[in-house]
Amino acid sequence: MDEPFFARDAVTVAADLLGARLLVNGVGGIIVETEAYRRDDEASHSHRGPTRSNAAMFGAPARAYVYRSSGLHWCLNFVCETGSAVLIRALEPTEGLEAMGERRAGAAIRRLCAGPGNLCKALAVTGDMNGLSLLAPPFVLQPSSMAPVVASGVRIGISKAVDRPWRFAVTGSSYLSKPI
């Protein structure tokens, strides 16, 4: 993957990321669930324009946008074209299972990276990674070796623009945060 892959519409990127391999400091797995957020989307952090907290969304594509949700959990997003990003909602854990298990207090493998907060905890993603390139350490991001069957549905945990089918998942995956 390269910067031009991300310098596209977030909805397209969100679907195309499914099946890609994501590692953070050698720990991670296969992306199985994403959500897209565009600048013209009322649910997006960028909708009202640039601020100090959402500045990464207005920077170069292929950067991490990491924020705290409800002051509790880190959430990892991949910046796409200006003001848009893809939230990484779930992974199928494949590498660093022991480290993820310790970070997630022994959660079942199926739940280790199910949900953006759980995923960030399992991969030790923090706000210190906000703005970092996804194309360099601590990140490793590799395209899928085969195109998965993709399902789409409405996004989760938002109160605006709730009807947009911009949540994408690998059909049949048992590692999703919630069924699609």
Residue frames as a rotation matrix with the C-alpha (Angstrom) as fourth column:
MET 1
0.586 0.810 0.000 0.00
0.810 -0.586 0.000 0.00
0.000 0.000 -1.000 0.00
ASP 2
-0.613 -0.772 0.169 1.13
0.782 -0.624 -0.011 3.52
0.114 0.125 0.986 -0.72
GLU 3
-0.751 0.282 -0.598 -0.04
0.086 -0.855 -0.512 7.12
-0.655 -0.435 0.617 -0.37
PRO 4
-0.764 0.505 -0.403 -2.11
-0.606 -0.344 0.718 7.08
0.224 0.792 0.568 -3.62
PHE 5
-0.611 0.567 -0.552 -4.10
0.487 0.820 0.301 4.11
0.623 -0.085 -0.777 -2.24
PHE 6
-0.356 0.436 -0.827 -5.25
0.877 -0.151 -0.457 6.36
-0.324 -0.887 -0.329 0.62
ALA 7
-0.808 -0.002 -0.589 -5.62
-0.085 -0.989 0.120 9.59
-0.583 0.147 0.799 -1.40
ARG 8
-0.768 0.638 -0.050 -9.09
0.125 0.226 0.966 8.49
0.628 0.736 -0.253 -2.50
ASP 9
0.018 0.895 0.447 -12.67
-0.669 -0.321 0.671 8.62
0.743 -0.311 0.592 -1.28
ALA 10
-0.603 -0.296 0.741 -12.91
-0.794 0.307 -0.524 7.16
-0.072 -0.905 -0.420 2.25
VAL 11
0.429 0.822 0.375 -15.88
-0.720 0.562 -0.407 4.96
-0.545 -0.095 0.833 1.33
THR 12
0.757 -0.232 -0.611 -13.85
-0.416 0.550 -0.724 3.26
0.504 0.802 0.320 -1.40
VAL 13
-0.310 -0.947 0.089 -10.77
-0.625 0.132 -0.769 2.94
0.716 -0.294 -0.633 0.82
ALA 14
-0.192 0.299 0.935 -12.85
-0.928 0.255 -0.272 1.48
-0.319 -0.920 0.228 3.68
ALA 15
0.841 0.529 0.112 -14.05
-0.449 0.799 -0.401 -1.38
-0.301 0.287 0.909 1.49
ASP 16
0.648 -0.638 -0.416 -10.64
-0.281 0.307 -0.909 -1.88
0.708 0.706 0.020 -0.12
LEU 17
-0.202 -0.752 0.628 -8.89
-0.909 -0.095 -0.406 -2.19
0.365 -0.653 -0.664 3.27
LEU 18
0.605 0.485 0.631 -10.76
-0.705 0.695 0.142 -5.39
-0.370 -0.530 0.763 4.14
GLY 19
0.961 -0.274 0.039 -8.40
0.273 0.912 -0.306 -8.33
0.048 0.305 0.951 4.10
ALA 20
0.370 -0.869 0.327 -5.30
-0.276 -0.439 -0.855 -6.14
0.887 0.226 -0.403 4.47
ARG 21
0.354 -0.384 -0.853 -2.75
0.828 0.553 0.095 -7.07
0.435 -0.740 0.513 7.14
LEU 22
0.498 -0.146 0.855 -2.13
-0.328 -0.944 0.030 -4.46
0.802 -0.295 -0.519 9.85
LEU 23
0.291 -0.473 -0.832 0.65
0.870 0.492 0.024 -4.77
0.398 -0.731 0.555 12.41
VAL 24
0.700 -0.194 0.688 1.67
-0.380 -0.916 0.129 -2.26
0.605 -0.352 -0.714 15.08
ASN 25
-0.031 -0.842 0.539 5.10
-1.000 0.025 -0.019 -3.05
0.003 -0.539 -0.842 16.47
GLY 26
-0.808 -0.404 -0.429 4.73
-0.488 0.867 0.102 -6.62
0.331 0.292 -0.897 15.16
VAL 27
-0.784 0.606 0.132 1.30
0.278 0.534 -0.798 -7.24
-0.555 -0.589 -0.588 16.70
GLY 28
-0.418 0.705 -0.573 -1.94
-0.764 -0.614 -0.198 -7.40
-0.492 0.355 0.795 14.72
GLY 29
-0.421 0.346 0.839 -3.81
0.364 0.911 -0.193 -9.25
-0.831 0.225 -0.509 12.05
ILE 30
-0.777 0.224 0.588 -6.24
0.603 -0.007 0.798 -9.02
0.183 0.975 -0.130 9.15
ILE 31
-0.842 0.514 -0.167 -8.62
-0.432 -0.826 -0.363 -6.05
-0.325 -0.234 0.916 8.87
VAL 32
-0.785 0.605 0.131 -12.18
0.615 0.738 0.276 -7.41
0.070 0.297 -0.952 8.90
GLU 33
0.334 0.937 -0.097 -14.32
0.942 -0.332 0.043 -4.33
0.009 -0.106 -0.994 9.72
THR 34
-0.823 -0.568 0.001 -14.08
0.566 -0.821 0.075 -0.62
-0.042 0.063 0.997 8.85
GLU 35
0.403 0.896 -0.186 -16.21
0.800 -0.444 -0.403 2.54
-0.444 0.013 -0.896 8.75
ALA 36
-0.410 -0.506 0.759 -15.84
0.837 -0.539 0.093 5.51
0.362 0.674 0.644 6.41
TYR 37
0.375 0.450 -0.811 -16.11
0.675 -0.732 -0.094 9.18
-0.636 -0.512 -0.578 7.40
ARG 38
-0.095 -0.318 0.943 -16.05
0.905 -0.422 -0.051 12.01
0.415 0.849 0.328 4.84
ARG 39
-0.931 -0.314 -0.187 -15.63
0.362 -0.861 -0.356 15.74
-0.049 -0.400 0.915 5.38
ASP 40
-0.656 0.742 0.138 -19.20
-0.539 -0.588 0.603 16.39
0.529 0.322 0.785 4.17
ASP 41
-0.116 0.529 -0.841 -20.49
0.386 0.804 0.452 13.81
0.915 -0.273 -0.297 6.66
GLU 42
0.357 0.345 0.868 -22.15
-0.541 -0.681 0.493 15.23
0.761 -0.646 -0.057 9.80
ALA 43
0.998 0.014 -0.065 -20.85
0.040 0.649 0.760 12.26
0.053 -0.761 0.647 11.82
SER 44
0.370 -0.928 0.050 -17.23
0.713 0.249 -0.655 13.01
0.595 0.277 0.754 10.88
HIS 45
0.293 -0.384 -0.876 -14.85
0.791 -0.417 0.448 14.82
-0.537 -0.824 0.181 13.24
SER 46
-0.737 -0.672 0.073 -13.81
0.572 -0.562 0.598 16.96
-0.361 0.482 0.798 10.26
HIS 47
0.006 0.853 0.522 -17.31
0.989 -0.081 0.120 18.18
0.145 0.516 -0.844 9.37
ARG 48
0.868 0.373 -0.328 -16.90
0.448 -0.874 0.189 21.59
-0.216 -0.311 -0.925 11.05
GLY 49
0.748 -0.637 0.185 -13.38
-0.263 -0.541 -0.799 22.13
0.609 0.549 -0.573 9.68
PRO 50
0.013 -0.870 -0.493 -9.86
0.383 0.459 -0.801 21.80
0.924 -0.178 0.340 11.05
THR 51
0.866 0.093 0.491 -9.15
-0.410 -0.430 0.804 21.98
0.286 -0.898 -0.335 14.77
ARG 52
-0.106 -0.941 0.322 -6.14
-0.989 0.067 -0.131 21.10
0.101 -0.332 -0.938 16.89
SER 53
-0.131 0.079 0.988 -7.65
-0.544 0.827 -0.138 17.71
-0.829 -0.556 -0.066 17.76
ASN 54
0.650 0.431 0.626 -8.61
0.230 0.674 -0.702 16.67
-0.725 0.600 0.339 14.20
ALA 55
0.351 -0.564 -0.748 -5.59
-0.729 -0.666 0.160 18.22
-0.588 0.489 -0.644 12.41
ALA 56
-0.598 -0.621 0.506 -4.32
-0.204 0.729 0.654 14.80
-0.775 0.288 -0.563 11.24
MET 57
0.115 0.738 0.665 -7.48
0.632 0.462 -0.622 14.43
-0.766 0.492 -0.413 9.13
PHE 58
0.943 0.221 -0.248 -6.44
-0.006 -0.735 -0.678 17.50
-0.332 0.641 -0.692 7.15
GLY 59
0.058 -0.992 -0.112 -2.86
-0.624 -0.123 0.772 16.37
-0.780 0.025 -0.626 6.65
ALA 60
-0.499 -0.378 -0.780 -1.32
-0.859 0.333 0.388 13.99
0.113 0.864 -0.491 4.15
PRO 61
0.663 0.690 -0.291 -3.08
-0.665 0.721 0.195 10.74
0.344 0.064 0.937 3.29
ALA 62
0.412 -0.447 -0.794 -1.74
0.236 0.894 -0.381 7.46
0.880 -0.030 0.473 4.73
ARG 63
-0.672 -0.530 0.517 -1.42
-0.365 -0.371 -0.854 8.93
0.645 -0.762 0.056 8.23
ALA 64
-0.463 0.490 -0.739 -2.90
0.793 0.602 -0.097 7.71
0.397 -0.630 -0.667 11.49
TYR 65
-0.324 0.458 0.828 -5.65
-0.515 -0.819 0.252 9.76
0.794 -0.345 0.501 13.09
VAL 66
-0.434 0.097 -0.896 -5.91
0.644 0.729 -0.233 8.54
0.630 -0.678 -0.378 16.69
TYR 67
-0.400 0.379 0.835 -8.45
-0.562 -0.821 0.104 10.02
0.724 -0.428 0.541 19.10
ARG 68
-0.989 0.149 0.023 -10.13
0.057 0.509 -0.859 9.14
-0.139 -0.848 -0.512 22.38
SER 69
-0.372 0.928 -0.037 -13.74
0.040 0.056 0.998 8.03
0.928 0.369 -0.058 22.25
SER 70
0.669 0.743 0.034 -15.81
0.073 -0.111 0.991 9.23
0.740 -0.660 -0.128 25.20
GLY 71
0.363 -0.623 0.693 -12.54
-0.858 -0.514 -0.013 9.97
0.364 -0.589 -0.721 27.01
LEU 72
0.606 -0.013 0.796 -11.99
-0.532 0.737 0.417 6.23
-0.592 -0.676 0.440 27.51
HIS 73
0.417 -0.328 0.848 -10.77
0.474 0.874 0.105 4.33
-0.775 0.358 0.520 24.46
TRP 74
-0.445 -0.607 -0.659 -8.31
-0.410 -0.516 0.752 5.12
-0.796 0.605 -0.020 21.69
CYS 75
0.653 0.613 0.444 -9.61
0.211 0.416 -0.884 4.76
-0.727 0.672 0.143 18.13
LEU 76
-0.481 -0.877 -0.003 -7.37
0.119 -0.068 0.990 4.25
-0.869 0.476 0.137 15.08
ASN 77
0.749 0.661 -0.044 -8.31
0.111 -0.190 -0.975 5.83
-0.653 0.726 -0.216 11.77
PHE 78
-0.311 -0.793 0.524 -6.48
0.783 0.099 0.614 5.92
-0.539 0.601 0.590 8.44
VAL 79
0.002 0.265 -0.964 -6.49
-0.194 -0.946 -0.260 9.36
-0.981 0.188 0.049 6.78
CYS 80
0.092 0.135 0.987 -7.69
0.903 0.406 -0.140 9.38
-0.420 0.904 -0.085 3.17
GLU 81
-0.226 -0.141 0.964 -8.34
0.668 -0.742 0.048 12.44
0.709 0.655 0.261 1.00
THR 82
-0.868 -0.294 0.399 -8.47
-0.019 -0.784 -0.621 15.75
0.496 -0.547 0.675 2.87
GLY 83
-0.508 0.646 0.570 -10.85
-0.858 -0.436 -0.272 15.71
0.073 -0.627 0.776 5.83
SER 84
0.603 0.738 -0.303 -11.76
-0.705 0.671 0.229 12.05
0.372 0.075 0.925 5.52
ALA 85
-0.551 -0.767 0.328 -10.70
-0.832 0.477 -0.282 8.88
0.060 -0.428 -0.902 7.27
VAL 86
0.207 0.525 -0.826 -11.46
-0.312 0.835 0.453 5.21
0.927 0.164 0.336 7.80
LEU 87
0.146 -0.056 0.988 -12.05
-0.985 0.083 0.150 3.91
-0.091 -0.995 -0.043 11.32
ILE 88
-0.498 -0.331 -0.801 -10.53
-0.375 0.916 -0.145 0.47
0.782 0.228 -0.580 11.83
ARG 89
0.251 0.783 0.568 -13.25
-0.902 -0.023 0.430 -1.37
0.350 -0.621 0.701 13.79
ALA 90
0.697 0.042 0.715 -11.96
-0.442 0.811 0.383 -4.95
-0.564 -0.583 0.585 13.97
LEU 91
-0.164 -0.786 -0.596 -9.11
-0.956 0.275 -0.100 -7.32
0.243 0.553 -0.797 13.12
GLU 92
0.942 0.147 -0.303 -8.79
-0.089 0.977 0.195 -11.06
0.324 -0.157 0.933 12.95
PRO 93
0.522 -0.791 0.319 -5.79
-0.769 -0.274 0.578 -11.46
-0.370 -0.546 -0.751 15.29
THR 94
0.932 -0.227 -0.282 -2.92
0.013 0.799 -0.601 -13.43
0.362 0.556 0.748 13.72
GLU 95
0.041 -0.995 -0.093 0.35
0.488 0.101 -0.867 -12.15
0.872 -0.010 0.489 15.19
GLY 96
-0.771 -0.421 0.477 1.34
-0.208 -0.541 -0.815 -11.35
0.601 -0.728 0.330 18.75
LEU 97
0.172 0.941 -0.290 -1.58
0.038 0.288 0.957 -13.21
0.984 -0.175 0.013 20.29
GLU 98
-0.001 -0.219 -0.976 0.15
0.939 0.336 -0.076 -13.54
0.345 -0.916 0.205 23.67
ALA 99
-0.925 -0.368 -0.100 0.83
0.381 -0.883 -0.273 -9.78
0.012 -0.291 0.957 23.87
MET 100
-0.534 0.800 0.272 -2.74
-0.357 -0.505 0.785 -9.00
0.766 0.323 0.556 22.82
GLY 101
0.220 0.623 -0.751 -4.11
0.435 0.627 0.647 -11.41
0.873 -0.469 -0.133 25.41
GLU 102
-0.393 -0.446 -0.804 -2.09
0.918 -0.149 -0.367 -9.75
0.044 -0.883 0.468 28.17
ARG 103
-0.994 -0.014 0.112 -3.19
0.021 -0.997 0.068 -6.28
0.111 0.070 0.991 27.09
ARG 104
-0.311 0.950 0.001 -6.82
-0.611 -0.201 0.766 -7.39
0.728 0.238 0.643 26.93
ALA 105
-0.408 0.085 0.909 -6.79
-0.888 0.192 -0.417 -9.33
-0.210 -0.978 -0.003 30.22
GLY 106
-0.851 -0.078 0.520 -7.25
-0.086 0.996 0.010 -12.74
-0.519 -0.036 -0.854 28.67
ALA 107
0.085 0.911 -0.405 -10.15
-0.752 -0.208 -0.625 -11.93
-0.653 0.358 0.667 26.34
ALA 108
0.385 0.144 0.912 -11.15
0.355 0.888 -0.290 -14.72
-0.852 0.436 0.291 23.96
ILE 109
-0.649 -0.711 0.271 -9.28
0.491 -0.118 0.863 -14.61
-0.582 0.693 0.426 20.65
ARG 110
-0.199 0.667 0.718 -12.50
0.941 -0.076 0.331 -13.73
0.275 0.741 -0.613 18.82
ARG 111
0.798 0.591 -0.117 -12.92
0.592 -0.732 0.337 -10.61
0.113 -0.339 -0.934 21.02
LEU 112
-0.015 -0.904 -0.428 -9.27
0.883 -0.213 0.418 -9.43
-0.469 -0.372 0.801 21.22
CYS 113
-0.895 -0.390 -0.215 -9.63
0.217 -0.803 0.555 -6.87
-0.389 0.450 0.804 18.42
ALA 114
-0.326 0.874 0.359 -13.43
0.854 0.110 0.508 -6.66
0.405 0.472 -0.783 18.06
GLY 115
0.811 0.557 -0.181 -14.34
0.585 -0.764 0.272 -2.99
0.013 -0.326 -0.945 18.33
PRO 116
0.515 -0.638 0.572 -12.11
0.123 -0.606 -0.786 0.06
0.848 0.475 -0.234 17.87
GLY 117
0.507 -0.320 0.800 -11.28
-0.827 -0.441 0.348 0.47
0.241 -0.839 -0.489 21.58
ASN 118
0.786 -0.192 0.588 -10.46
-0.124 0.882 0.454 -3.21
-0.606 -0.430 0.670 22.04
LEU 119
0.784 -0.497 0.372 -8.36
0.553 0.285 -0.783 -3.18
0.283 0.819 0.498 18.87
CYS 120
0.448 -0.630 0.634 -6.30
-0.323 -0.775 -0.543 -0.21
0.834 0.039 -0.550 20.06
LYS 121
0.564 -0.230 0.793 -5.79
-0.799 0.090 0.595 -1.73
-0.209 -0.969 -0.133 23.49
ALA 122
0.843 -0.200 0.499 -4.70
0.206 0.978 0.043 -5.08
-0.497 0.067 0.865 21.99
LEU 123
0.564 -0.628 0.537 -2.27
0.705 0.026 -0.709 -3.37
0.431 0.778 0.457 19.58
ALA 124
0.049 -0.508 -0.860 -1.08
0.849 -0.432 0.303 -0.77
-0.525 -0.745 0.410 22.15
VAL 125
-0.259 -0.008 0.966 -2.21
0.711 -0.678 0.185 2.13
0.654 0.735 0.182 19.93
THR 126
0.012 0.219 -0.976 -2.18
0.853 -0.511 -0.104 5.46
-0.521 -0.831 -0.193 21.78
GLY 127
0.905 0.387 -0.175 -2.51
0.289 -0.863 -0.414 9.15
-0.311 0.324 -0.894 21.03
ASP 128
0.136 -0.940 -0.313 1.27
-0.248 -0.339 0.908 9.31
-0.959 -0.046 -0.279 20.62
MET 129
-0.515 -0.299 0.803 0.74
0.585 0.562 0.585 7.65
-0.626 0.771 -0.114 17.23
ASN 130
0.607 0.787 -0.113 -1.59
0.494 -0.484 -0.722 10.39
-0.623 0.383 -0.683 15.98
GLY 131
0.762 -0.226 -0.607 -0.23
-0.515 -0.779 -0.357 11.83
-0.392 0.585 -0.710 12.72
LEU 132
-0.248 -0.902 0.354 2.34
-0.398 0.428 0.811 9.08
-0.883 0.060 -0.465 12.14
SER 133
-0.249 0.065 -0.966 2.76
-0.958 0.127 0.256 7.61
0.139 0.990 0.030 8.67
LEU 134
0.627 0.533 0.568 1.00
-0.560 0.816 -0.147 4.29
-0.541 -0.225 0.810 8.15
LEU 135
0.910 -0.297 -0.290 3.75
-0.134 0.451 -0.883 3.41
0.392 0.842 0.370 5.69
ALA 136
-0.153 -0.985 0.078 6.56
-0.337 -0.022 -0.941 3.31
0.929 -0.171 -0.329 8.27
PRO 137
-0.349 -0.029 -0.937 7.23
0.729 0.619 -0.291 1.76
0.588 -0.785 -0.195 11.69
PRO 138
-0.670 -0.104 0.735 5.57
-0.522 0.770 -0.367 1.17
-0.528 -0.629 -0.570 14.07
PHE 139
0.385 0.922 0.034 3.01
-0.558 0.262 -0.787 0.30
-0.735 0.284 0.615 11.38
VAL 140
-0.918 -0.386 0.089 3.15
-0.138 0.522 0.842 -2.46
-0.371 0.761 -0.532 8.77
LEU 141
0.144 0.982 -0.120 0.29
-0.415 -0.050 -0.908 -2.43
-0.898 0.181 0.401 6.31
GLN 142
-0.894 -0.447 0.027 0.10
-0.205 0.462 0.863 -4.97
-0.399 0.766 -0.504 3.49
PRO 143
-0.269 0.841 -0.470 -2.66
-0.959 -0.187 0.213 -5.43
0.091 0.508 0.857 0.92
SER 144
0.364 0.534 0.763 -4.88
-0.553 0.783 -0.284 -8.46
-0.749 -0.319 0.581 0.94
SER 145
-0.761 -0.631 0.153 -3.62
-0.301 0.551 0.779 -11.48
-0.575 0.546 -0.609 -0.97
MET 146
-0.758 0.591 0.276 -7.20
0.583 0.424 0.693 -12.11
0.293 0.686 -0.666 -2.16
ALA 147
-0.709 0.549 0.443 -10.32
-0.481 -0.835 0.266 -10.01
0.516 -0.025 0.856 -2.35
PRO 148
-0.906 0.423 0.011 -12.75
0.259 0.574 -0.777 -10.93
-0.335 -0.701 -0.630 0.44
VAL 149
-0.254 0.914 0.317 -16.52
0.694 -0.056 0.718 -10.95
0.674 0.402 -0.620 0.02
VAL 150
-0.979 -0.194 0.057 -17.62
0.125 -0.802 -0.584 -7.59
0.159 -0.565 0.809 1.43
ALA 151
0.025 0.983 -0.182 -20.82
0.956 0.029 0.292 -6.80
0.292 -0.181 -0.939 3.31
SER 152
-0.852 -0.263 0.452 -21.95
0.146 -0.949 -0.279 -3.26
0.503 -0.172 0.847 4.10
GLY 153
0.134 0.900 -0.415 -24.36
0.901 0.064 0.429 -1.71
0.413 -0.431 -0.802 6.55
VAL 154
0.711 0.195 0.676 -24.97
-0.009 -0.958 0.286 1.35
0.703 -0.210 -0.680 8.69
ARG 155
-0.376 -0.912 0.163 -22.30
-0.096 -0.137 -0.986 2.66
0.922 -0.387 -0.036 11.04
ILE 156
0.294 0.385 -0.875 -22.36
0.743 0.484 0.462 2.00
0.602 -0.786 -0.143 14.78
GLY 157
0.019 -0.313 -0.950 -22.28
0.970 -0.225 0.094 4.34
-0.243 -0.923 0.299 17.78
ILE 158
-0.950 -0.274 0.151 -23.09
0.306 -0.915 0.264 7.61
0.066 0.297 0.953 16.04
SER 159
-0.262 0.897 -0.355 -26.08
0.552 -0.162 -0.818 9.93
-0.791 -0.410 -0.453 16.31
LYS 160
0.218 0.284 -0.934 -25.82
-0.554 -0.751 -0.358 11.84
-0.803 0.596 -0.006 12.99
ALA 161
0.012 -0.158 -0.987 -25.96
-0.989 0.145 -0.035 10.52
0.148 0.977 -0.154 9.41
VAL 162
-0.285 -0.100 0.953 -26.92
-0.623 0.776 -0.104 7.14
-0.729 -0.623 -0.284 10.87
ASP 163
0.654 0.697 0.294 -28.48
-0.222 0.549 -0.806 5.84
-0.723 0.462 0.514 7.65
ARG 164
0.408 -0.552 -0.727 -25.32
-0.907 -0.156 -0.390 5.83
0.102 0.819 -0.565 5.52
PRO 165
0.992 0.007 0.126 -24.17
-0.020 0.995 0.101 2.27
-0.124 -0.103 0.987 4.69
TRP 166
0.520 -0.854 0.019 -20.50
-0.551 -0.352 -0.756 3.10
0.653 0.383 -0.654 5.22
ARG 167
0.130 -0.463 0.877 -19.62
-0.806 0.465 0.365 0.23
-0.577 -0.754 -0.313 7.56
PHE 168
0.402 -0.105 -0.910 -17.84
-0.740 0.547 -0.390 -2.60
0.539 0.830 0.142 5.76
ALA 169
0.164 -0.310 0.936 -17.00
-0.761 0.564 0.320 -6.12
-0.628 -0.765 -0.144 6.90
VAL 170
-0.775 -0.394 -0.495 -15.60
-0.598 0.710 0.371 -9.37
0.205 0.583 -0.786 5.62
THR 171
0.256 0.950 -0.180 -18.68
-0.850 0.310 0.426 -11.53
0.460 0.044 0.887 5.09
GLY 172
0.718 0.185 -0.670 -18.84
0.014 0.960 0.281 -14.40
0.695 -0.211 0.687 7.55
SER 173
-0.395 -0.915 0.086 -16.01
-0.064 -0.066 -0.996 -13.20
0.917 -0.399 -0.032 9.80
SER 174
0.485 0.528 -0.697 -16.45
0.640 0.329 0.694 -14.19
0.596 -0.783 -0.178 13.44
TYR 175
-0.371 -0.752 -0.545 -14.13
0.929 -0.308 -0.207 -11.35
-0.012 -0.583 0.813 14.55
LEU 176
-0.265 0.340 0.903 -16.50
0.335 -0.845 0.416 -8.40
0.904 0.412 0.110 13.91
SER 177
-0.966 -0.019 0.256 -17.47
-0.212 -0.503 -0.838 -5.96
0.145 -0.864 0.482 16.66
LYS 178
-0.233 0.941 0.246 -21.14
-0.342 0.158 -0.927 -6.61
-0.910 -0.300 0.284 15.82
PRO 179
-0.303 0.168 0.938 -22.86
0.757 0.641 0.129 -8.52
-0.579 0.749 -0.321 13.00
ILE 180
-0.855 -0.035 -0.517 -23.53
-0.241 -0.856 0.457 -6.51
-0.458 0.516 0.724 9.90
